Amino acid sequence: MDRHSWVYFTPRTAAGPPPHVPPLGEKSVAAVRLFLDHYGLSLPPGDWRTHSELPVGVGMASSTADIVATLRCLFRVFSLPYDMDVVLGILADIERADSVFLDEFALYLSGRHRVVRRLGPDIGFHTAFVTEPGTVDTAAVTSQLLDHYRRRGEEYQRCLTDLVKGFDSGDPAAVARAATISAALSQEVLPKATFDSLQAHRERFGADGVFVAHTGCLAGYLFTSRPRAEVKSELSAFFHSLGHQCTFAQGGYG
């Protein structure tokens, strides 16, 4: 999704206390330490600044994005070539992670930090979504989710097969259909209050699918083409009737 985290490091040339800015998060601090240890480097005096468009705990991979942004910043600070193996190794020492370090879709084992298969950058969506109240502690629900995936293994396998076929054939509508099936399965373990309404009104808005954050609070529509202004107005009113502010964002890479 077209939302980002930024991390900046500015070497300090003047004496005096550092400016009052939000510090790096705990996981980003760990990433800095692991990076410096890996390369045998020391960080010069300087100041960190961060900015993120990703809310925490709603399923937008905010902590992974912060870590990756921090590491990319460090590669630039030390004029080192970006090394994805180093990034993966550091992520593996910190947390389960999403594949936000890639510029394409992929099948990715978040616990083992292994890219199983790259799916390319050719498919994209326009999204309209809401963030439901609350946050989700991914670590706390991992065992619950894994149990659910095991119980529903056959359904998820069929969904995965259809998803990969959609990517292989360059068919975003097929990918959106698979996302909808996966979202429906997710209702059994981390239900979204708005899901049934989204599903019931999908054809009304001409959406190609429904998606959710499987370890978060997002729920919304996937469109293979940009919704017209009138449709966006109707979507905003619809989500408002459900008690939520609608957000529009580009999704994917195509």
Secondary structure, 3 states (H helix, E strand, C coil): CCCCEEEEEEECCCCCCCCCCCCCCHHHHHHHHHHHHHHCCCCCCEEEEEEECCCCCCCCCHHHHHHHHHHHHHHHHCCCCCCHHHHHHHHHHHCCCCCCCCCCEEEEECCCCEEEEEEECCCEEEEEEEECCCCCCHHHHHHHHHHHHHHCHHHHHHHHHHHHHHHHCCCHHHHHHHHHHHHHHHCCCCCCCCHHHHHHHHHHHCCCEEEECCCCCEEEEEECCCCCHHHHHHHHHHHHHCCCCCEEEEEECC
